[in-house]
Amino acid sequence: MAIKPKTNSNPMVSVVIINWNRKDVIKETLLEMKKQTYDNYDIIIADNNSTDGAPDVIEVDFPEVKLIRLKENVGIKGYNIAFENSKGEIIVILDNDSFLERDGIKKIVEKFKKYPNLGALGCKVCDSNSKKVHHWHPKVRDENGPEEGFESPLFNGCAAAVRRNVLEEVGFYPEEYFLYENERDLCTRIINAGYDVRYYTDIVGYHKVSDVGRSSDRLIYFQTRNLLWYYWKYLPLLLSLRKSVKLMIGNLIYSLITGRFKTYLCPIAHSVMHLPMILKKRMPIRKEVISKVLY
């Protein structure tokens, strides 16, 4: 069979994934991604020092995948390492338990071609078993939105895409976050730089919900700490203070109601302890984009 020529109308796409100890799940993801109708893409996986044999499975069963074996679990820094090792004009971002519909990459490329100011996009995310939609957009509950999509303050990192040149211009994920709120941070910089971030319901990503589930303590810790850091990195000082006080009071109330003082108060203490580090990274966004990133 003749190989299709690679032209500018068929730009290179890099699919970037990080993995940690989910051998069977990453295998399913890669098998699904093999079904893409688009013909000019590669896959880069940064493995965060898995101990369940996942890297060996990837290496043996999927030799076409570029595997980066990391010596420790570095969290979302793994994405940044994969970004650096990718070559695509467009970078598709997936979790190790998510994949795109068969025409997913093709549709993503078409959106970036049609909308030159589009910096990043998020896909409609459905449970891979029930097909139920996970409504992650802060306002949109429409399962069949317009072709031009919806303006969005962020994307869902389990099925998203970004232009390489935009990513290189604004910078990668904030490595100090380790987990959670990294998409919000990146999208704020993209929007502040004058690009659009949009949500498209006509591009579907499927998410395989974990049978084990994630620790709620870990989720609360990283989301609270990182959101406080986000406020102080980007928002005007008075607004940062108001948002921070509101979040802290909310956590204090939850700690009193649940008795989980460590869960709700430790992330606040740690965020304050390391606030000088965050203030060194402070880069307040333009006033006219505040409503776009916070609505």
C-alpha positions as CSV (number, residue, x, y, z in Angstrom):
1,M,0.0,0.0,0.0
2,A,1.4,3.4,-1.0
3,I,2.3,5.7,1.9
4,K,0.5,9.0,1.9
5,P,2.8,12.0,1.5
6,K,3.2,14.2,4.5
7,T,2.3,17.8,3.5
8,N,1.4,21.0,5.3
9,S,-2.2,20.1,4.9
10,N,-1.5,17.0,7.0
11,P,0.7,18.4,9.8
12,M,2.6,16.3,12.3
13,V,0.7,15.6,15.5
14,S,2.4,14.4,18.7
15,V,0.2,12.5,21.2
16,V,1.7,13.0,24.7
17,I,0.8,10.8,27.7
18,I,2.3,10.3,31.2
19,N,1.9,6.9,32.9
20,W,2.4,5.6,36.4
21,N,1.6,2.0,37.4
22,R,-1.4,1.3,35.2
23,K,-0.1,-1.4,32.9
24,D,-3.4,-2.8,31.7
25,V,-5.0,0.6,31.3
26,I,-2.1,2.1,29.2
27,K,-2.2,-0.9,27.0
28,E,-5.9,-0.4,26.3
29,T,-5.3,3.3,25.6
30,L,-2.6,2.5,23.0
31,L,-4.7,-0.1,21.3
32,E,-7.5,2.4,21.0
33,M,-5.2,5.1,19.7
34,K,-4.0,2.8,17.0
35,K,-7.5,3.1,15.4
36,Q,-7.0,6.8,14.5
37,T,-8.0,7.7,10.9
38,Y,-5.3,10.4,10.8
39,D,-2.1,9.2,9.3
40,N,0.6,11.6,10.5
41,Y,1.0,11.3,14.3
42,D,3.3,9.8,16.8
43,I,2.9,8.9,20.5
44,I,5.3,9.9,23.3
45,I,4.9,8.4,26.8
46,A,6.8,9.6,29.8
47,D,6.7,6.8,32.4
48,N,7.0,8.1,36.0
49,N,9.1,5.2,37.3
50,S,6.3,2.6,37.2
51,T,7.0,-0.6,39.2
52,D,4.2,-2.8,37.7
53,G,6.0,-3.6,34.4
54,A,4.1,-1.0,32.3
55,P,7.3,0.3,30.6
56,D,8.3,-3.2,29.5
57,V,4.8,-3.8,28.1
58,I,4.9,-0.6,26.1
59,E,8.4,-1.3,24.8
60,V,7.5,-4.9,23.7
61,D,3.9,-4.5,22.5
62,F,4.1,-1.0,21.1
63,P,7.6,-0.5,19.6
64,E,6.4,2.4,17.6
65,V,5.8,4.5,20.7
66,K,8.6,6.7,22.0
67,L,9.0,5.7,25.6
68,I,10.8,7.9,28.1
69,R,11.7,6.0,31.3
70,L,12.0,8.4,34.2
71,K,13.9,7.5,37.3
72,E,11.4,8.9,39.7
73,N,7.7,10.0,39.8
74,V,7.9,13.6,38.9
75,G,4.2,14.2,38.4
76,I,3.2,16.6,35.7
77,K,6.8,17.4,34.9
78,G,6.6,14.2,32.9
79,Y,4.4,16.0,30.4
80,N,6.9,18.7,30.1
81,I,9.7,16.1,29.4
82,A,7.4,14.5,26.8
83,F,6.6,18.0,25.2
84,E,10.4,18.6,24.9
85,N,10.8,15.2,23.1
86,S,7.9,15.7,20.7
87,K,8.0,17.0,17.1
88,G,4.4,17.7,16.2
89,E,3.1,21.1,15.2
90,I,0.0,20.1,17.2
91,I,0.3,18.4,20.6
92,V,-2.5,16.2,21.8
93,I,-2.6,15.7,25.6
94,L,-4.1,12.5,27.0
95,D,-4.2,10.8,30.4
96,N,-3.0,7.2,30.5
97,D,-6.7,6.1,30.9
98,S,-8.1,8.2,28.1
99,F,-8.3,8.0,24.3
100,L,-9.9,9.9,21.4
101,E,-12.7,8.8,19.1
102,R,-11.4,7.3,15.8
103,D,-11.6,10.7,14.0
104,G,-10.4,12.6,17.0
105,I,-6.9,13.7,15.8
106,K,-8.4,14.5,12.4
107,K,-11.0,16.7,13.9
108,I,-8.5,18.5,16.2
109,V,-6.3,19.3,13.2
110,E,-9.3,20.7,11.3
111,K,-10.1,23.0,14.2
112,F,-6.6,24.4,14.4
113,K,-6.6,24.9,10.6
114,K,-10.0,26.7,10.6
115,Y,-9.4,28.9,13.6
116,P,-5.9,30.5,13.4
117,N,-6.1,32.2,16.8
118,L,-7.0,29.0,18.5
119,G,-4.2,28.3,21.0
120,A,-5.6,25.2,22.8
121,L,-8.8,23.2,22.9
122,G,-10.6,20.8,25.1
123,C,-12.8,17.8,24.0
124,K,-16.1,16.5,25.2
125,V,-15.2,13.7,27.7
126,C,-17.3,10.6,28.0
127,D,-17.0,7.6,30.3
128,S,-15.6,4.8,28.1
129,N,-18.1,2.3,29.6
130,S,-21.4,4.2,30.2
131,K,-20.7,6.9,27.5
132,K,-22.1,9.4,29.9
133,V,-20.7,12.9,29.5
134,H,-18.4,14.4,32.1
135,H,-19.4,18.0,32.1
136,W,-16.1,19.7,33.1
137,H,-16.8,23.1,31.5
138,P,-17.8,25.6,34.3
139,K,-20.9,26.7,32.4
140,V,-21.6,24.5,29.4
141,R,-23.9,21.5,29.7
142,D,-24.8,21.3,26.0
143,E,-23.8,17.9,24.6
144,N,-24.1,19.1,21.0
145,G,-22.7,22.6,20.9
146,P,-22.0,24.8,17.8
147,E,-19.2,23.9,15.4
148,E,-17.2,27.0,16.6
149,G,-17.3,25.6,20.1
150,F,-17.5,27.5,23.4
151,E,-15.0,30.0,24.9
152,S,-13.4,28.3,27.9
153,P,-11.1,29.3,30.8
154,L,-9.3,25.9,30.7
155,F,-9.3,22.4,29.1
156,N,-9.8,19.0,30.6
157,G,-6.3,17.5,30.5
158,C,-7.5,14.0,29.8
159,A,-8.4,14.9,26.2
160,A,-7.0,18.2,24.9
161,A,-4.6,19.8,22.4
162,V,-2.4,22.8,22.0
163,R,-0.4,24.4,19.2
164,R,3.4,23.7,19.7
165,N,4.3,27.3,18.9
166,V,1.9,28.6,21.5
167,L,3.1,26.2,24.1
168,E,6.7,27.3,23.5
169,E,5.7,30.9,23.6
170,V,3.9,30.8,27.0
171,G,5.8,28.0,28.7
172,F,4.9,24.4,29.7
173,Y,3.0,23.1,32.8
174,P,4.0,24.5,36.2
175,E,6.2,21.8,37.6
176,E,5.9,23.0,41.2
177,Y,2.2,22.0,41.2
178,F,3.0,18.2,40.8
179,L,-0.6,17.3,40.3
180,Y,-3.9,19.2,39.5
181,E,-4.7,22.8,38.4
182,N,-1.8,22.7,35.9
183,E,-4.3,23.0,33.0
184,R,-5.8,26.1,34.5
185,D,-2.4,27.7,34.9
186,L,-1.3,26.9,31.3
187,C,-4.6,28.1,29.8
188,T,-4.4,31.4,31.8
189,R,-1.1,32.1,30.2
190,I,-2.4,31.2,26.7
191,I,-5.4,33.5,27.1
192,N,-3.3,36.3,28.5
193,A,-1.0,36.0,25.5
194,G,-4.0,36.8,23.2
195,Y,-5.0,33.3,22.0
196,D,-8.3,31.5,22.4
197,V,-9.0,28.4,24.4
198,R,-12.2,26.7,23.3
199,Y,-14.3,23.7,24.2
200,Y,-15.6,21.5,21.3
201,T,-18.4,19.0,21.9
202,D,-18.0,17.5,18.4
203,I,-14.6,16.0,19.4
204,V,-15.0,13.2,21.8
205,G,-12.4,11.8,24.3
206,Y,-13.2,8.7,26.3
207,H,-12.1,8.3,29.9
208,K,-11.8,4.9,31.6
209,V,-12.8,5.6,35.2
210,S,-10.5,3.9,37.7
211,D,-11.9,1.0,39.6
212,V,-9.6,1.9,42.5
213,G,-10.4,5.6,42.7
214,R,-8.1,8.4,43.8
215,S,-7.4,9.5,47.3
216,S,-9.7,12.4,48.2
217,D,-7.1,13.6,50.6
218,R,-4.5,13.9,47.8
219,L,-7.1,15.6,45.6
220,I,-8.0,18.2,48.3
221,Y,-4.4,18.8,49.1
222,F,-3.1,19.5,45.6
223,Q,-6.2,21.4,44.4
224,T,-6.3,23.6,47.5
225,R,-2.5,24.4,47.6
226,N,-2.2,24.9,43.8
227,L,-5.3,27.0,43.5
228,L,-4.0,29.3,46.2
229,W,-0.7,29.5,44.4
230,Y,-2.5,30.2,41.1
231,Y,-4.3,33.2,42.6
232,W,-1.1,34.7,43.8
233,K,0.7,34.1,40.5
234,Y,-1.8,35.7,38.2
235,L,-4.5,37.8,39.9
236,P,-4.4,41.4,41.1
237,L,-3.3,41.5,44.8
238,L,-6.7,42.5,46.2
239,L,-8.5,39.9,44.2
240,S,-5.9,37.3,45.2
241,L,-6.5,38.1,48.8
242,R,-10.3,37.9,48.5
243,K,-10.1,34.6,46.6
244,S,-7.6,33.1,49.1
245,V,-9.6,34.2,52.2
246,K,-12.8,32.7,50.7
247,L,-11.0,29.4,49.9
248,M,-9.4,29.2,53.4
249,I,-12.6,29.9,55.2
250,G,-14.3,27.2,53.2
251,N,-11.6,24.7,54.1
252,L,-11.8,25.7,57.7
253,I,-15.6,25.1,57.7
254,Y,-15.2,21.7,56.1
255,S,-12.5,20.7,58.6
256,L,-14.8,21.6,61.5
257,I,-17.8,19.7,59.9
258,T,-15.8,16.6,59.0
259,G,-13.1,16.6,61.7
260,R,-10.5,16.1,58.9
261,F,-8.3,19.0,60.1
262,K,-5.1,17.7,58.5
263,T,-6.8,17.1,55.1
264,Y,-8.2,20.6,54.9
265,L,-5.7,22.8,56.8
266,C,-2.3,21.2,55.7
267,P,-2.6,22.4,52.1
268,I,-3.3,26.0,53.3
269,A,-0.3,25.9,55.7
270,H,2.0,24.5,53.0
271,S,0.8,27.0,50.4
272,V,1.6,29.9,52.8
273,M,5.0,28.4,53.7
274,H,6.1,28.3,50.0
275,L,4.4,31.5,49.0
276,P,7.7,33.4,48.6
277,M,8.7,30.9,45.9
278,I,5.4,31.5,44.0
279,L,5.7,35.3,44.4
280,K,9.0,35.1,42.5
281,K,7.0,33.6,39.6
282,R,4.3,36.3,39.8
283,M,3.2,37.6,36.5
284,P,-0.2,39.4,36.9
285,I,-2.5,38.9,33.9
286,R,-4.1,41.7,31.9
287,K,-7.2,43.2,33.5
288,E,-9.3,42.5,30.4
289,V,-8.8,38.8,30.6
290,I,-9.6,38.3,34.3
291,S,-13.2,37.5,33.5
292,K,-12.2,35.0,30.8
293,V,-10.1,32.9,33.1
294,L,-12.3,33.1,36.2
295,Y,-15.8,32.7,34.9
